[in-house]
Amino acid sequence: MKKLIYVIIIVLLFSCTQKELQQIQRFEALSYTKNILNYKIIPKHKFDKDGLMFSDQGAWFAYSFPDSTNLTGFTGPFLLTQQNGIWASKALTELSITDIEWKSHKTASYNSHLEQIFTSDALQLTQQLIFASGHTAHIQSEIKNTSSRTISIKYQWKNKPVFADSLNLKAEGNSIKITSVKTPAIGYLQFFDIVENCQNNSYNTEPRTITLQPEEVIKLQTSQSFIFPEYSWKNELKKIKNTNFDSLLIQRKIEKDQQLQALFTNAKSQFEDTIYKETLAKAHLTLQNNWRIPAGEIKHDGLFPSYHYKWFNGFWSWDSWKHSVGLSFYNTDLAKKQIKLMFEFQNNDGFVADVVYRDTTIEAHNYRDTKPPLSAWAVTKVFEKDNDLEFIKYMYPKLKKYHYWWYNKRDHDKDGICEYGSTDGSLIAAKWESGMDNAIRFDNSKIVKNNEGAYSLYQESVDLNAYLYAEKLYLAQLAKALESADAATYLKEAKALKHIIQTQFFSIEDGWFYDTSLDGKTFIKGEGSEGWTALWAKVATQDQAEKVKNRMMNPNKFYTKVPFQTMSADHEKFAPLKGYWRGPNWLDQAYFGVKGLRNYGFNDEANKATIQILKGAEGLLEKGKPIRENYHPISGQGLHAKNFSWSAAHVIMLLVED
């Protein structure tokens, strides 16, 4: 098998053109990812989430670098297999070399792998970590004699004691089996050496002595696996035994380099500089670190909003649509799986759950509300990239049912204009359904019953109906691809809805789109980001767009240090540090604003705003700093969760040609 892997690599290399070969050898795009995030941390306790973590291939576990020369091996793993994430150990496979004092420790991270180098007076230890699959990470430890004399060293593998008392370690020959009452996932540590001792959740392998000539190198390999019962450990173990580390590393580098090349090649012309390529690399890595394979209740791959915040270890519907559009620029396969994931939780009437989880004993799925209708947008954007008609055939009836669910269950007065609402009659869930939970437009909202299990807010929202207008156009596009007569119906409905949006929701006096009362006669004032969704959906008139643009570009209102935040800076309730949706800049809303400007020909303003967003948001253009959930529009301070997926997805949308 090892010979076969080498043959495949050789064939791959010789089948390339000279230019392609040079590119593979240099991994030009991959070079922009070096140390793009800072992974250094030794956790203090099992729930320590101060540090960042590296993951790949959809694994439910992740690693960091030790921030000390006194600890070899990689920090962790951090297990997302249980309790919304715990650290298993400071280092589950530490390589201990007797009588060696490490003098220095250097680290380098890439989107493909992690590597670190420890040096002493006589030795250099180079360790690399790559994910072979969503179940297994491989670690190679290369020991080199850097002295001018022959030396003998004694080494063994051991671990720092586990943090969680729920974990149980048991030796099985040259492996360690890890079980827990908190999860059905089972861990396995594989060594080439026999485990000599394993008790009280600590272990060590038999010590081995080796002799190294000057400049001689020895390579040691271990693997760590955490696998759910839906998968075959027998098959995974066979793959582990047949893996050649160096070949796998080349494979992973090629994969990431090609994905990054897809982003860089299609970057807008004004965003081709190194600093923007590094930002794209960071966005790519953020999405990668939040990627999870199917397990438990989850039947398709998908992305967390953020592994870094324990309440975000699930899969949200409108987050998923946004992730998918970002992914579509370089990985349509994963984008399609993310969409399918959420539609596994569609009810017969068309409703799609708000959020779902792998393990419902930790937290139940939320069927109290759904989220804004952006799924047809996501499906269309993916389809535009790969023209997968089978995917459209699969998704179209689900999208159609979801679209008309809004009119069946969220149109209280049956006037063709929908409202946000809830399934349980609660006001809080109805606000959640908007995705903008505590926005000021909902401060005085009331709930009304439509029919059993269907309730609406007593107001009609401009963003919801703008999204539905856009959905009709996207559904028409998909219907045409399927040669369905439905296309004409959607276009007719869109034309009627367009007139209503332009006349009901736009204040001529203010030059802004607002929500209205249920009867459509009274504006619910307070300028918020919902005001430019009509521009994103292309439903405003040119004159209306001009007036909205003028307010968006006003420094006293929305053109702040980080432009296009969720509400106007001159409003009395503007409070970015106290209100989740009462002032922070969310990059999805900022993107909708920028895209809205482009839709009406305001490209200079859109370019100017994009640059200001990226420069103003703390750390977005800096190496080592994570992408945040949202940002303070005046100071630029990063707020709330780190490593936020939809922020990363919209960074890609801002920088790459659509």
ChimeraX attribute file (.defattr): number of C-alpha atoms within 10 A of each C-alpha:
attribute: neighborCount
match mode: 1-to-1
recipient: residues
	/A:1	11
	/A:2	12
	/A:3	9
	/A:4	10
	/A:5	15
	/A:6	14
	/A:7	12
	/A:8	11
	/A:9	15
	/A:10	11
	/A:11	11
	/A:12	11
	/A:13	16
	/A:14	10
	/A:15	11
	/A:16	13
	/A:17	10
	/A:18	11
	/A:19	9
	/A:20	13
	/A:21	15
	/A:22	13
	/A:23	16
	/A:24	19
	/A:25	13
	/A:26	12
	/A:27	19
	/A:28	15
	/A:29	24
	/A:30	23
	/A:31	15
	/A:32	22
	/A:33	26
	/A:34	20
	/A:35	19
	/A:36	24
	/A:37	25
	/A:38	19
	/A:39	22
	/A:40	18
	/A:41	22
	/A:42	22
	/A:43	23
	/A:44	13
	/A:45	15
	/A:46	19
	/A:47	17
	/A:48	15
	/A:49	19
	/A:50	12
	/A:51	16
	/A:52	22
	/A:53	25
	/A:54	28
	/A:55	29
	/A:56	27
	/A:57	21
	/A:58	20
	/A:59	27
	/A:60	29
	/A:61	30
	/A:62	24
	/A:63	24
	/A:64	26
	/A:65	29
	/A:66	23
	/A:67	16
	/A:68	14
	/A:69	15
	/A:70	13
	/A:71	20
	/A:72	24
	/A:73	26
	/A:74	27
	/A:75	28
	/A:76	27
	/A:77	25
	/A:78	26
	/A:79	20
	/A:80	20
	/A:81	23
	/A:82	20
	/A:83	15
	/A:84	19
	/A:85	23
	/A:86	22
	/A:87	27
	/A:88	25
	/A:89	23
	/A:90	28
	/A:91	26
	/A:92	23
	/A:93	27
	/A:94	18
	/A:95	21
	/A:96	19
	/A:97	17
	/A:98	12
	/A:99	9
	/A:100	14
	/A:101	15
	/A:102	21
	/A:103	11
	/A:104	13
	/A:105	20
	/A:106	14
	/A:107	20
	/A:108	18
	/A:109	21
	/A:110	20
	/A:111	30
	/A:112	24
	/A:113	19
	/A:114	24
	/A:115	19
	/A:116	20
	/A:117	20
	/A:118	21
	/A:119	20
	/A:120	16
	/A:121	12
	/A:122	17
	/A:123	22
	/A:124	21
	/A:125	21
	/A:126	21
	/A:127	23
	/A:128	22
	/A:129	24
	/A:130	25
	/A:131	26
	/A:132	23
	/A:133	17
	/A:134	20
	/A:135	24
	/A:136	25
	/A:137	25
	/A:138	23
	/A:139	21
	/A:140	19
	/A:141	21
	/A:142	16
	/A:143	21
	/A:144	20
	/A:145	24
	/A:146	19
	/A:147	17
	/A:148	10
	/A:149	11
	/A:150	14
	/A:151	14
	/A:152	10
	/A:153	15
	/A:154	14
	/A:155	16
	/A:156	20
	/A:157	23
	/A:158	22
	/A:159	19
	/A:160	18
	/A:161	15
	/A:162	22
	/A:163	18
	/A:164	16
	/A:165	11
	/A:166	13
	/A:167	17
	/A:168	18
	/A:169	20
	/A:170	19
	/A:171	20
	/A:172	14
	/A:173	14
	/A:174	15
	/A:175	20
	/A:176	22
	/A:177	16
	/A:178	18
	/A:179	18
	/A:180	17
	/A:181	11
	/A:182	13
	/A:183	15
	/A:184	16
	/A:185	22
	/A:186	17
	/A:187	22
	/A:188	23
	/A:189	22
	/A:190	24
	/A:191	19
	/A:192	13
	/A:193	18
	/A:194	19
	/A:195	23
	/A:196	16
	/A:197	13
	/A:198	16
	/A:199	11
	/A:200	10
	/A:201	17
	/A:202	16
	/A:203	21
	/A:204	22
	/A:205	22
	/A:206	15
	/A:207	16
	/A:208	12
	/A:209	12
	/A:210	10
	/A:211	13
	/A:212	19
	/A:213	15
	/A:214	16
	/A:215	15
	/A:216	13
	/A:217	15
	/A:218	13
	/A:219	12
	/A:220	14
	/A:221	16
	/A:222	19
	/A:223	23
	/A:224	23
	/A:225	27
	/A:226	25
	/A:227	22
	/A:228	19
	/A:229	11
	/A:230	11
	/A:231	13
	/A:232	10
	/A:233	18
	/A:234	9
	/A:235	9
	/A:236	17
	/A:237	16
	/A:238	10
	/A:239	15
	/A:240	21
	/A:241	12
	/A:242	14
	/A:243	16
	/A:244	17
	/A:245	19
	/A:246	11
	/A:247	15
	/A:248	17
	/A:249	19
	/A:250	15
	/A:251	15
	/A:252	19
	/A:253	21
	/A:254	19
	/A:255	14
	/A:256	23
	/A:257	24
	/A:258	18
	/A:259	18
	/A:260	23
	/A:261	17
	/A:262	16
	/A:263	22
	/A:264	22
	/A:265	13
	/A:266	15
	/A:267	22
	/A:268	15
	/A:269	11
	/A:270	10
	/A:271	18
	/A:272	15
	/A:273	11
	/A:274	11
	/A:275	15
	/A:276	22
	/A:277	22
	/A:278	24
	/A:279	25
	/A:280	28
	/A:281	28
	/A:282	31
	/A:283	26
	/A:284	25
	/A:285	26
	/A:286	29
	/A:287	26
	/A:288	21
	/A:289	28
	/A:290	27
	/A:291	25
	/A:292	27
	/A:293	18
	/A:294	20
	/A:295	20
	/A:296	14
	/A:297	15
	/A:298	20
	/A:299	16
	/A:300	18
	/A:301	21
	/A:302	29
	/A:303	30
	/A:304	27
	/A:305	29
	/A:306	25
	/A:307	29
	/A:308	23
	/A:309	17
	/A:310	16
	/A:311	13
	/A:312	17
	/A:313	24
	/A:314	22
	/A:315	25
	/A:316	24
	/A:317	25
	/A:318	24
	/A:319	24
	/A:320	28
	/A:321	25
	/A:322	26
	/A:323	27
	/A:324	30
	/A:325	28
	/A:326	30
	/A:327	25
	/A:328	23
	/A:329	24
	/A:330	19
	/A:331	17
	/A:332	20
	/A:333	14
	/A:334	19
	/A:335	27
	/A:336	25
	/A:337	20
	/A:338	27
	/A:339	27
	/A:340	21
	/A:341	23
	/A:342	25
	/A:343	20
	/A:344	16
	/A:345	20
	/A:346	16
	/A:347	14
	/A:348	11
	/A:349	12
	/A:350	21
	/A:351	23
	/A:352	24
	/A:353	22
	/A:354	24
	/A:355	23
	/A:356	23
	/A:357	21
	/A:358	21
	/A:359	20
	/A:360	11
	/A:361	9
	/A:362	11
	/A:363	14
	/A:364	12
	/A:365	18
	/A:366	15
	/A:367	19
	/A:368	21
	/A:369	27
	/A:370	25
	/A:371	25
	/A:372	23
	/A:373	26
	/A:374	22
	/A:375	29
	/A:376	29
	/A:377	21
	/A:378	24
	/A:379	26
	/A:380	18
	/A:381	21
	/A:382	26
	/A:383	19
	/A:384	11
	/A:385	14
	/A:386	14
	/A:387	13
	/A:388	13
	/A:389	13
	/A:390	10
	/A:391	15
	/A:392	20
	/A:393	14
	/A:394	11
	/A:395	19
	/A:396	18
	/A:397	12
	/A:398	22
	/A:399	21
	/A:400	17
	/A:401	17
	/A:402	23
	/A:403	21
	/A:404	15
	/A:405	17
	/A:406	23
	/A:407	17
	/A:408	18
	/A:409	26
	/A:410	26
	/A:411	23
	/A:412	25
	/A:413	13
	/A:414	12
	/A:415	10
	/A:416	16
	/A:417	24
	/A:418	25
	/A:419	28
	/A:420	29
	/A:421	36
	/A:422	28
	/A:423	21
	/A:424	16
	/A:425	21
	/A:426	18
	/A:427	19
	/A:428	17
	/A:429	22
	/A:430	28
	/A:431	24
	/A:432	20
	/A:433	22
	/A:434	23
	/A:435	18
	/A:436	19
	/A:437	18
	/A:438	16
	/A:439	22
	/A:440	22
	/A:441	23
	/A:442	20
	/A:443	10
	/A:444	9
	/A:445	16
	/A:446	14
	/A:447	18
	/A:448	17
	/A:449	19
	/A:450	19
	/A:451	13
	/A:452	10
	/A:453	12
	/A:454	20
	/A:455	26
	/A:456	28
	/A:457	28
	/A:458	22
	/A:459	28
	/A:460	27
	/A:461	27
	/A:462	26
	/A:463	26
	/A:464	25
	/A:465	29
	/A:466	28
	/A:467	21
	/A:468	25
	/A:469	26
	/A:470	24
	/A:471	25
	/A:472	25
	/A:473	21
	/A:474	23
	/A:475	25
	/A:476	22
	/A:477	19
	/A:478	23
	/A:479	20
	/A:480	14
	/A:481	15
	/A:482	16
	/A:483	10
	/A:484	12
	/A:485	11
	/A:486	16
	/A:487	20
	/A:488	13
	/A:489	11
	/A:490	19
	/A:491	18
	/A:492	12
	/A:493	14
	/A:494	21
	/A:495	14
	/A:496	12
	/A:497	19
	/A:498	20
	/A:499	13
	/A:500	17
	/A:501	21
	/A:502	18
	/A:503	13
	/A:504	19
	/A:505	26
	/A:506	23
	/A:507	15
	/A:508	11
	/A:509	6
	/A:510	13
	/A:511	18
	/A:512	25
	/A:513	34
	/A:514	27
	/A:515	28
	/A:516	21
	/A:517	17
	/A:518	20
	/A:519	13
	/A:520	16
	/A:521	10
	/A:522	14
	/A:523	18
	/A:524	21
	/A:525	15
	/A:526	19
	/A:527	25
	/A:528	27
	/A:529	27
	/A:530	25
	/A:531	26
	/A:532	31
	/A:533	24
	/A:534	32
	/A:535	28
	/A:536	24
	/A:537	22
	/A:538	20
	/A:539	24
	/A:540	25
	/A:541	14
	/A:542	14
	/A:543	11
	/A:544	19
	/A:545	25
	/A:546	18
	/A:547	14
	/A:548	24
	/A:549	24
	/A:550	14
	/A:551	18
	/A:552	28
	/A:553	18
	/A:554	14
	/A:555	14
	/A:556	13
	/A:557	20
	/A:558	28
	/A:559	22
	/A:560	25
	/A:561	20
	/A:562	29
	/A:563	32
	/A:564	33
	/A:565	33
	/A:566	28
	/A:567	27
	/A:568	25
	/A:569	26
	/A:570	12
	/A:571	15
	/A:572	8
	/A:573	16
	/A:574	18
	/A:575	16
	/A:576	22
	/A:577	15
	/A:578	11
	/A:579	15
	/A:580	19
	/A:581	24
	/A:582	25
	/A:583	30
	/A:584	29
	/A:585	31
	/A:586	26
	/A:587	28
	/A:588	23
	/A:589	20
	/A:590	26
	/A:591	23
	/A:592	23
	/A:593	29
	/A:594	28
	/A:595	25
	/A:596	25
	/A:597	26
	/A:598	17
	/A:599	17
	/A:600	18
	/A:601	14
	/A:602	16
	/A:603	15
	/A:604	11
	/A:605	15
	/A:606	22
	/A:607	19
	/A:608	13
	/A:609	25
	/A:610	24
	/A:611	17
	/A:612	16
	/A:613	29
	/A:614	22
	/A:615	16
	/A:616	22
	/A:617	26
	/A:618	22
	/A:619	18
	/A:620	26
	/A:621	21
	/A:622	16
	/A:623	17
	/A:624	16
	/A:625	19
	/A:626	25
	/A:627	29
	/A:628	25
	/A:629	23
	/A:630	27
	/A:631	26
	/A:632	24
	/A:633	27
	/A:634	19
	/A:635	13
	/A:636	23
	/A:637	18
	/A:638	22
	/A:639	20
	/A:640	14
	/A:641	18
	/A:642	23
	/A:643	29
	/A:644	26
	/A:645	31
	/A:646	31
	/A:647	29
	/A:648	32
	/A:649	26
	/A:650	23
	/A:651	27
	/A:652	26
	/A:653	22
	/A:654	28
	/A:655	25
	/A:656	21
	/A:657	13
	/A:658	15
